Amino acid sequence: MALAEDLGGSWFLFATVTETTGQQAHERFGTAVRRRVAIDLRALAAFRIALGLLLLTNLLTRARYLGVFYTDSGAFPRSTLLATHPGANQVFTYLPDPWGPILLFPVAGAFALALVVGYRTRLATAISLVLLVLLHLRNPLVLNSGDLLLRSLLVWALFLPLDRRWSIDARRYDPGTDTTANVATAAVLIQVVLVYVINATYKIDGELWRSGEAVAHVFQADQLTYLLGDLLAEFPMVLMAATYLWMVLLVASPLLLVTTGWRRTLLTSVFVAVHAGMLVSMPIGLFPLISIAGLLLFSPPSAWDTAGRLVGDSALTDRVRRWTNRVEAAVSPSGRLWPQWPGVDRVVGGIATVLPAILLVLVLLSAGSIATDTALPEPVEKSLDTTNLQQRWQMFAPYPTSTTRWMAFPANTTAGTSVDAFYGGPPDLDRPASVDSTYPSNRWRKFFQSVREDDGGPYRTAFAAYLCEQWNREHETDLSRVAIYAGDERTDPFGGGTTDSGGRYLLRHECP
């Protein structure tokens, strides 16, 4: 009997110790995970401001060519859009032209500005996302990876407390803690890392990336370099080192999630530095800045504390503080920006927990499918198509180009003269001295890329018709015929030899 009691007591003690140890291990694991997915509220505020400024910059750069890319009188009318991209784009059949696109820009700008100052932040984020999607759907030919990344970041921004610091809305909240950790913070950090991880899987499949020659080849494509890039193109061995460095960073990118403190700060800074290098080397639009905006989320509290000490109470910070106080007083003198309804906070909180979890599962399934080259069930594929959260981050992979590509648009006038219908002056089919300068913007380069593709027939026809109408509207002598010519020249960055394709005519079009 005594032996049984001793055994029972020993078993109880063992079970208690085991349970306690298990609970401690579980708590330590939970603490470690929360520490790695937690985001400083100042980082979220900086992320919000960066998103708003990027949206404004995006609108300003697109507005230069609003009539060309977003109206029926431009190079990509709705008839061509609906013929080549049916389905979701039917919404544009109900929007008046040109007033629909013309009004979309200032309205989107107003909500982007609201996001910058943090006024009704969640509403501003939601409407900014909707308007950005409409802008993307109206002309998918001019989109790049930066546009898709900006859209993805805005999706996750819907579920983040972006307004707790440095915003007009911040007055609604008690100071509370300095960090937040939940499903949404984990999801947005994972999203940023997945861009690098998936790109790494594509690049590893490319022979030029594995051999270290890829960046040197890319920098031989003159339309893809400017400023520092034109100089670096002359040093292929330096670019080979840059290729290996970038590959190492891509493979090591999961460490952004694993590390904490100064190690995370250091690694994040290296990624930021590389993107800054892209910004001054390659005309790839806002992609480097959008990537840097996402990396802001990885900066830990210690980094913001250090930055705060460095800035201190300078005249600039005092001026900014006085300005924000005046704006707050003017916008919300009562201190309450909108009424509170019982139960609404609980409903919103539940949605903000469940929906990002579902979206995160979809994102991880998409990433896993791409990394392992396996197909997903049809319902999952449809869900990914609907949310547009596919993780296909190829960016110069697996096969980087070393081909310089240029366009020419030789045309005949009714007076019997020959002109270039797009650039003006006499037509010249030879390679320009500076190819990148022949593209008015990154959007034009993407558009011409679509025009050149094998399935670009409808785009070529619409653009040729636009060239005829534009020229005839601005000149006394009309065009009778216009052609679209594509030139190519491939350069070996190590051997120095060039191969000229001889060029080809993509279309000959009779003007009405």
N, C-alpha and C positions, 0 to 999 in steps of 0.2 A: 504494500500500500504506500509506504513511504517512498519506495523507488518510483512508483507511478507518479506520485505527487512531484518528486524531483524532476522526472522527465517532462511532466506537463509544464512545470515552471520554466524549465530550460527552453522548451519549445516556445512558450509564450514570450520569453526574453528574446530568443532568436528572431521570432516573427516581428516583434516590436522594433528590434534593432534594424532588421532588414527593411521594414516599412519606412522607418525614419531615414535610413540611408537612401532608399529609393526616392522618397520625397525630396531630400536634399539634392540628389542628383538631378531630379526633374526641375527643381527650382533653379539650380545653377544653369542648367541647359536653357531654361526659359529666359533667365536673366541675360545669358550670353546672346541668345537670338534677338531679344528686344534691344540690346545694346547695339547690335549690328544693323537693325532695320529702323532704329530711331533716327529722326531727322530734327535738327535744331530748327526752332521756329523762325530764327533769323535767316537760316538757309531757305526755308519755305518762302519767306518774304522776298528775299533776293530772287528766287526762282519765279515768283509771281511778277515782279517788276520786269525781269528779263523776258518772260513770256509776252507781257504786254508790249514792251518795246520791240520785240521781234515781230509781233503781229502788225504793229504800226509800220515798221520798216518794210515788211512783206507787202503791205497795201500800197505804200508809196512807190516801191519799185515796180509793182504791177500796174499801178495807175498810169504810168508813163505810156503804156501800150494798151490801155483799157479798150479803145475802139478797135484795135487790131485783133486782140485775142478774146474779147468777151462780148462782141456785138455782131449782129447779122451782117453789118456792112464791112466786117473785118475779114481776116484770113481763115477763120474757123467759125462759120455761121452755124446756127442751131440745126439747120437741115443736115449738115455734115456730121455734127455731134450725134444727132438722133439716129442717123444711118449707121454710124460706126460704133456707138455706145448706147444701145437701146436699154430699156428697163428703168433703172433708177433715175436716169437723166430726163425722163418724161416730165419732171417737175418744171423744166425750163420752157415747156410749151405753154405754161400758164403765166409766165412772167413777161411783162411788156418789154419790148426792145425799142430803143436802147435804155429806157428809163430804169428798168429793173437792175441791170448791172451798174448803171451810173449811181443809183441810190444805195446799192449794196456797199459800195466802198466807204462813203462817209459814215453810214450807220455802223459798219464793222469797226471803223476807226474810233467812233465814240465809245463803244463797249471795250475796245482794247485800251483806251485811255482810262476808263473806269477800272480796268484790271490793274493798270500801273499804280493808281493811287489807292486801290483797295476799297472801292465804293461798291457796296452790294456785290461782293466779290464772287460768290458762287453763281449768282445770276449772270454776271458779266462773263464768267468763264463758260457757262453753258451756251449763252448766245454767241459768244465768240467762236466756240467750237462748231455750232450749227452753220454760222456764216462762212467759216473757213471751209467746211465740207462742201457747201454750195459753190464756193469759188473753185475748189478743186474739181468738182463734178462738171462745172461749166467748160473747163478746158484741161483735160487730163494730159494733153500732149506736152505741156510746159512744166510738168511736175518732176521733181527729183527726190532723192532719199531724204533730203532735209525737210521737204514738205510733209512727207509721211511721218517723219520723226516728230515734227512739231504737232501734227494732229494727234499722234499717240500720247505725247506728253500732256496735251490738253485734256484728253480723255481721263487720264489718271488725276489731273489737277482738279477735276470735278469733286473728287472724294478727299481732297487734302485741305487742312485748315490753313489756307494761304493768307488769311486775313488777321492772324493773331498778332502780328508785329508789323510796324511800319505801314500802317494803313488807316484809312478813315474808319473802317469797320472795327478796328482794334478796341475802340472805346467801349464796345459792347461786352467785352470780356474782362474778367479779372486777370491780373498778371499770370498767376498760376505757375506751371512748370515751364522750363525752357525747351523741352523736347517733346516729341510725340511719336508713338510707335503703335502701328496697327496694320491691318491687311493692306490698306492703301499705300502706306509708306513703304512696306515691303515690296508691293507690286511696282511702284514707280522706280525704285532702285533696281529691281530685277530687270525691268524694261530697259533701262539705260545699259546695263551690263550685257543683256542679250543682243543688243546691236553689235557689240564687239565680238561676242562669242560666236554668233551666227556668221558674221563676216569672216571670222577666223576659219570656220569650217569650210566656207567657200574658197578662201585663199589657199588653204592647205591642199586643196584638190588641184590647184594651178601650178604647173611646172615652173613658170617664171617666178612665182612667189616663193616656192621652195628653194630655188636656186639663187634668190636674192637679186634678180635682175628686173623685177616687175616695175618698181618706181622709175628706174632709168628709162624703161620703155614708155611708160605713161608720159614722162616729161619730154619725149620726142614728139608727142602729139601737140602741135603748136597751139591748137585751139583750147588746150587744157592747161596752159601755163601763162603766167604773167608776173610782173614785178620780180620777186626773188626767184620764182620758178624758171624764168628765162635764163638767169645766171646759173642756177644749179644744173640746168640741162647740159651744161658743158663739162660737168664733173661726174661721169657715170659711177666712179668708184665711191664717191660720197653718197650717191643715191642708192648704191648697193648696201652700204652701211645703214642708211635710213630704212631700206626695205626690211632688213633683219631686225632693226630696232622696233619697227611697227609690228612685225609678226610676233615678236616676244611680248610686246604690250598687249596685243589682242589675245594671245593665249593666256596671259597672266591676268586678264581683266576680271575674272571672278574674285581675285584678291581684293577688289574694291568693296566687295560684300563681306569678305572674311576679316580684313584688317580693321583696326580702330585707332583712334588717337593720331599721333604724329605720323605713323606709318600710312594710314589712310590719306592724310593730308599730303604727304610726299607723293604717293602714287597718283592721287587726283591731280596734283600740280603738273606731273609729267604728262598726263593725258591732255590737260589744258594747254600746255606748251606745244604739244604736237599739233593740236587743232589750230592754235594761233599760227603755227608755221604753214598749215594748209591755207589759212585765210589770206596770207600774203604771197602765196605761191600759185594757187589754182583758182580760176574763176568758177567756183562751184556754188555760187549763191550763198545762202545763209546757213548752209549745213554746218560749218565749223562753229558758228556762234550758237546755233541750236544745241549742238553737242555740248558746248561749254555750259549752257544754261542747265542742261540735265546733270552735268557733273557738279554744279553748285550744291546739289542735294547731298553729296557725300562729304561736304566739309563739316567736321565735327565741332562741338561747342568750343573746344580749346582754340580752334582757328578763329572763330568769331570773337572770342574773348581777346585774343591777341590783336585782331584787327581793330576792335573797339578801343583798346589801349593806345594803339598807334594813332588812330584818328583823334581820340580824346575830345575835349570840348573846344574844337577849333571854331573859327569864325564861320566856316562853311556849315558845320553841323548846327551851330546856333541859328544861322539863317534858315536852314532847312526846317528846323524844329519850329521856328516862328511861323514859317509859311504853312506847314501842315496844321498847326494850331488854328490859323485863320481859316483854312479850308474846312477843317472839322466844324468850327463854329458856324460857318456860313451854310454848310450842307446839313448839319444836324445840331441845331442849337439846343434841342431838348435832350440830346445824348442817345436817342433811340431812333434807329434808321427805319424800322418797320415794326408793325404790331406783332405781338406774340399770340399764338393760338394754342390752347391746351392740346396736348397730344401730338402736335406737329413735329416737335423736336424728336420725340420717340420714333415716329414713322421715318423721318429723314435719317435718323441715326441708324435704324435697322437697314434701310436701303443702302446707306453708305458703307455698311459692313458686308452685306450679302452680295451686292452687285459687283464690287471690285474683286471679291473672292471668285465669283463665277468667271469674270473676265480674265483674271490671273490664270485660272485653270486652262482657259482657251489659249492664252498666250503661251503657256508652258507646253501644251499639246502641239501647237504650231511649231514651236522651237524644236521639240523633240522629233517631230515628223521630218523637219528639214535636216536636222543633224544626222538622223539615222536613215534618211531617204526612204521613209515608209509612208504609206497612204493612211489618211485618217478616215473614220466613218463619215458617210455623207452628211448626217446632221451636224457634225462638228465642222465640216468644211463650209456648210451653208452658214453656220453661225459666225465663222471667221470672215466669210465674204460680207456678211451683213454688218459686222462691227468694223471690218477692214483693219483687223489687228494681226494679219499674217506677218510672220517674222522673216521676210525675205530680204535680208540686208546684204546685198551682193557687192555693191560699191567697188567697181574695178576688179571684180573677181567672178570666176576663177581665171578669166583670160583678159589681162589688161591690154589695152590698145597702144600701139606705137605709131598709128596712122594719123597723119595730119589730113584733115578734111575741110574743104572749103566749097562754097557755092557761088554760082554766077547765074545771071538771069538775062541772057542776051535777047533782045527784042527788036522788031522792025516797026518803024512808024509809017503812017500813011504818006509821009513826005519822002519815003525811001531811005531814011537814015537808020543807022544801027545804034542802039543805046543799051545800057543795063537798066532794066525796069525797076530794080530794087536799089542799087547803089548810085544810079545816075552816071553820067559820063559815058564814054565808049565802052563796049563790052570787052572784058579781058578774062580769058579762061585759064591763064597761067596762075601758078601758086602766088598768092600775095606775099609781100615781104613780111607782114605780121598778120598771121591768120586770125589770132584771137581778137584783133581790133576790127575784123570784118563782121563779127557778131555783135549787134547792138547791146545785147545783155545775155546773161545765162539762160533766160527764158527763150530767147531767139535761138540759141544753140540747141536747146532741147527740142524746140519746134522743128528746126531744120533736120535734126536727127530723125524725127518721126516722118518728115517728108521724104527722106532718103531711103527709108526702110522698104523692104519688098512689098509689104502690105500697105504702103502709104499712098496708093493710087488716089483714093478720095481726097486726101489731104493736099496732094499735088494739084489736083483739079481745082479745088476751092482756093488754093493760094494763087494759082495762075489767074483765075478770074478776079481775085482781089487786086493783083498787080495791074491788070488791065484797067479796072475801074478807078484805082487810086491814081494811076498815071493820067488817065483821060480827064480826071477831075482837076488835076493840078497843072496840066500843060495844055498849050494851045493845039499842039499836034498830037493826034491820037495814036495809040498802038494798034497795029494790025495783027501782030503775032508775037507771042512770048514763049520762051523756052526755059526749062529748069535744068541746069547743068551741075553735076557733082564731080569734084576733083579729089583725088586721093594721092598721097605720097607717103610711103613707109620708110622709116629711117632706122638703121641699126645703131643703137647708142654706143656699142662697143667697137664694131668694125667701121662705123662711119659711112657705110654705103647707103644709098637711097634707091628706092624702087618706085617709079612713077606709074600709076595705073593708066595714064592716058586720058582719064576722065570719061564721063558718059552722060548722055542726055537722058534725063528721067521723063521728060514730057515736052511736047510741042503743042501749044494751045493757040487756037484762033480766037482773037478778041472779037466780041460782038460789034 
